[in-house]
Amino acid sequence: MKNHGLLYRFLVRWIVSSLGLWIAGGLLSSHIQLGGDEKNKLGVVIVAGLILALINAVIRPIVVLLSLPAILLSLGLFMVVINGLMVWLAAWLYDPLEVSSFWWAILAGVIIGLVNYLVTAILENRE
């Protein structure tokens, strides 16, 4: 993925964020709601994935830089909290995405991170 342009990397980030949200919504369905009915769920997942991808592209690097001491002191475990914070922020910005508490947002962030890791590993092995 390193040889591709900025637009390609963002589109992959958007797709992975949407896929991760869809999986997290399925696994944690009682705590993460993706819209009202099944008909609107795909649209909610796509828009929420876009918002999460934008947050991860713009806000997350700033938050990581500002919280670098906490990340270093926790040996990187604070990144889990940052991932949850980004999911929580996406849910706050986009009403159809509902997360019942910050702890469930952290768990959703872990699931999205695992999906991101797997998809990235698959794409890098393919090249």
Summary of the structure (lengths in Angstrom):
residues: 127
radius of gyration: 14.5
end to end distance: 7.8
largest distance: 45.1
contacts: 386
relative contact order: 0.18
helix: 77%
strand: 5%
